[in-house]
Amino acid sequence: MLGFILRRLGTFIPTFIGVSIVSFLFIRLLPGDPILLMAGERGMSDDRYAQLMTQFGFDKPLLTQYWDYLNGLIRGDLGLSFKTKRPVWDEFFALFPATLELSLCAIAFAIGLGIPAGIVAAVNRGKWPDQALMSTALVGYSMPIFWWALLLIIFFSGTLGWTPVSGRISLMFFFPTDTGFMLIDSFRSGQAGALASAVEHLILPTIVLGTIPLAVIARQTRSAMLEVLSEDYVRTAKAKGLSPLRVNGVHALRNAMIPVITVIGLSVGTLMAGAILTETIFSWPGIGKWMVEGIGSRDYTAVQGGLLMIAVIVMVVNLVVDLLYGLINPKIRQR
């Protein structure tokens, strides 16, 4: 087991370096000069422009700039935001709870509906519930996030008026956000209606962000269940007269969950990517919206730091899934 862990950890360093290179080059490939964008309509003199180029290190060769960036990463320094002049590290973790709260609700929504849908589809293979559920899952997987979000906003917010259009909570409520998780802070505030408002603001972003992982989990659960249901021990359980609920929910599902857990772990990357569009559309003050604004203002350090931190989070989650998979299935440790 130790060798398995060390092999997985050994992939961290080259992956980290690769992600740092991609994040460093990505923002620099975009058109636009960050110095001129900072000046805005006022413009600046040539001397001031040269001074700022030197101050931010843009006058150095690209390789030298990357080396300085990598040295800062090794020291745990993500740099200062060009836009706010605040440490990128502080800005990231100030906004990360909002993204984490939305992602947790989205994955809970996806798991809560996806696994039961996959089970029902597998048990009714070839019948109308199977066809209806898998067709719906395919549509959900194929639906572009921005289009799906706009449809929900138009129908539930515009036509029916049931849900808010944007934000995390109504402007009527004011209280300290100590944890950064609006559900927790609104509950702790004790203000009547605060928690309900926070939940209402979460509904549409959760559905939009969780739809694609839901579809993937449902299809993977169905596939895994169909494979397990054909095993001898399942047929033996049925022959013993055990109830369908016990056969499908205990004997079959327990073994079918191994690949499903892997898919859930891989869904973290989908959530992080989807959060960028979802937060922008719903004006959700999280990492995704922050990075989109950073790209628009060519805030090199903010975008680089955000991409790198998201990649590290995805790598850590995948590592944990690999370790759990290795514990559940010892054969995996030999790979």
N, C-alpha and C positions, 0 to 999 in steps of 0.2 A: 504493500500500500504506500509506503514511504517513497519508493521509486516512482510510482504512478503520480504522486503529488509533485515530486521534484521535476518530472518531465513536463507536467502541466505548467508549473511555475517557470520553467525554463523558456517557455514560449512568450512570457510576458515582456522580456527585455527587447527582443527584436520587434515584437508587435508594437510596443510603446514607441520605439524609435521610428518605425514606419508611420505610425499615426502622427507623430510630431512633425515628420517631413511633409506629410499630406496637409496637415493643418497649417503649417508654415507657408506652403506654396499656394494653397487654395485661395486665400484672401488676396495674395499678391498677383494672381492671374486675372483678377477682376479689373475692369477698366476704372480709371479714376485715381486721382492723387489725394491721399489722406491729408496732406498739408493744405492743399487748396480748399478741400472740403471743410477743414477747421476754420479757415479764414472766412468762408461764406461769401456773401455779396460784397463785403467790405474790401476784399482783396488784401494784398500785402506787397511790400517792397521786395526787390530781389535779395537785398541783404538779409531781411527778416526770414525770407524763404530759405536761404542757405543756412541761416542760423538754426532754424527748426529742423532742417534735414540732418544737420550734424547732431543736434540734441537727441533726436530719435534714432540716430544711427542709420538713416536711409542712404547716406552718402557712401557707406561701406559696400564692398562686394557682397553679393547675395550669400555666398558660402560663409563669409565672416558673420553676417547677420544671423544666419542659422546657428552657427557655433555659439554666439553670445546667447541666443535664445535657449539652446540646449543646456548651456551652463546654468542659466537661470532656473530651468526646470529641475536640474539636479539639486539645486539649493532650495527647491520648493517655492521659487518666486515666479509667478505667472506674469509679472509686470504690472504697469499702471494703465488703466483705460485712457485712451486718447481723449475720449469725450468727457468723462466725469473726473479724471485725474485721481480716481480711487483705485486701490489694489484690485485686480481682477479676481483674486482669490476671495476677497470680502464680498464683492458683487455677486459672484457665483453662488456662494453659500447663503447669501441673503435672499436670493430668488429661488434657490433649489427646492425649499420646502413646498412652494406652490406647484412646481412641476411634479415633485414626488407624490404629493397628495392626489393630483389629477391622475398620475400613472397608476397608483395603487387602486384607486376607484375603477379605473378602466380595466385593469387586469382582473380585479374581483368580478366586475361585470362580465368579462369575457369567460372566465372560468365558471362562474355561476350559471351561465346559460349554455356555454359551449360543451361542457362535459355531459350534462343531461341530454342535450340535443344529439350528441354523438352516440350516446347509449341507446336512445330511442330509435335512431336511424339504423344502428347495427342490429338491434333486436327485431326490427321490422324490415329487414333487408328486402329490397325489391318492391315493397308495398308503398302506398301513397305517402305515409309519414316519412319514410326514407327519402323518397323523391322530392317531397316538399321541403324538408329540412335541408338537404344537400343543395337543392336549387337556390334556396334562400342564402345559404352559406356562400355559394359561388357568386351570387349577386353582391353580397356584402363585401367579399374579398375584392371584387372588381370595381367597386364604387370608389371614385377619386375622393379623397378626404375633403377637399375644399368644396366640391359639388354636394356631397352628402351633408356637410355642415350647413351650407346655404339652404338646402331643401328643408332641413329640420328647423332652422331659424324662421324661414318664411311660414312654415305650417304651424309650429308650436308657439312661436313668439309673435309672429305677425298676424296670422289668421285667428288662432285660438286664444292667444294672450296668456298662455299657461306658464311660460318660462321666461326668464330674463334673456336679453340678447347678449350681454357681455359682462365682464367683471367677475369678482369673486363673492361679493356681498353688496347689499343695497347701501347707498350712500347715507341712509338714515341712521346707520349704526356706527358708533365710534367706541373703540376699546383697544387696549394694548394687544399686539400680536406677538406675544412672547415666543411661542413655538414656531410660528410661521405657517402652521397648519390651521386653516380657517375653521374647519369643523371643530377642532379642539378649542381654539381660542374663542370662537363664538359660543360654545357650550360653557366654557369657564366664565365668560363675561356675565352670565346671568340675565342678560337683557332679553326681554320677551320678543320672540320672533327672529332673533339673530341666527340661531341654528337653522331654523326653517329657511331663512333667506340664503344661507350658505349652501344648503342642500339643493335648493332650487337653481342656484347658479352653477352647480356641479353637474346637473342632469344631462344637458345637451353636450357639453364637452366630453363627458364620460362616455356617452353613447358613440359619439363620433370617433374618439380615440380608441375605443374598445372594439369597434365593429370588425376590423381586419383580424386582430388576434382571436376574436370570438369565432370567426369563420375558420381560421386555421386550426384552432383547438378542436372544434366540432368535427372537422374532416379527419384529423389525426386520431381523435378518440374513436370515431367510427371504424377507421382502418384497423386500429389496434384491437378493438373489441371483436371485429370479425375474425381476426387471426386467432385470438384467444378462445373464442367460442367453438372453434373447430378442434380444440385440444381434447385429449382423452379424459383428463381429469374433470373437465366441464361436463362432458357426456356422462361420466360416472356420477357426478353430483346430481344431474337430472334424473339418472336411473334410480338413485336412492330416494327420489320423491321430494327433494328439497324444493322450496318455493322458488318461483322465477326471480323474486326480489333478492333472495339470498344467493342464488346461482349467479345472476348477472351483477348484482351490487357488491358482492363479497368475493366470490371465487374468481370471476372473470375480470371485474374492474381492477382488482388489486394488482394483477399481473399486467393488465393493459396500460396501467398508469406510468410504466417506465418510460416509453417513448413520449407520452403526453407531457411528463415533467420536463423532458428535454425541450419540447416545443414551447412550453411556457417560458423556460429560461431564455430561449432564443427570441421570444416575443419582446423582450426588453429593448432590443435594438429597434424593433418596429415602433414601440411606444415612444422612444426618444426621437426617432425621425418624424413620427406623426405629430409629436408635441409641438414641433416648430410651426406647422401649418395650423394646427388646432388652436394653439395659444394666440397666434396672430389674428385668426378670424374672430375669436371670442374675446379679444383683448385681455387674455389671461396673463397676469404679470409674473411669468415664469422664465425659465432659461430659454425656451424656444423663441419667445417674443423678443427677449433681450438680444439674442444672437441675430435675429433678422434685422433689428435696429442697428446692431453693430456692423452688419454687412452693408447696410445702406449708408452708413457714415464712414465706412472703411476703417473701423476701429480694429486695427490689426491684432492688438494684444487681447482684446475681449473675445474676438472670434476664435483666435488660436487657442486661448485658454478654455473657452467653452467646448470646442470640438474635442480637445484633449481630455477634459474631465468627463465628458459624456462617453468617450471611448473607453476610458479607464473603468467607469461604472459598468459598461457592457461587458468588458473583459472579466471583471470581478464576478459578476453574476454568472457568466458562462463557466468560470472556474468552479464556482460553488455547485453549479448543475453537474459539471463533469465529476466532481468529487462525490456528489450524492449518487450519481449514476454508477460510479465505481463501487460504492458501498452496496448498492442494491444488486448489481450484477458483477460479480467478481471477474468474469471473463473480460470485462472492459479494461481491467487494470493491466492486462498483458499487451494492450495495443499501444 
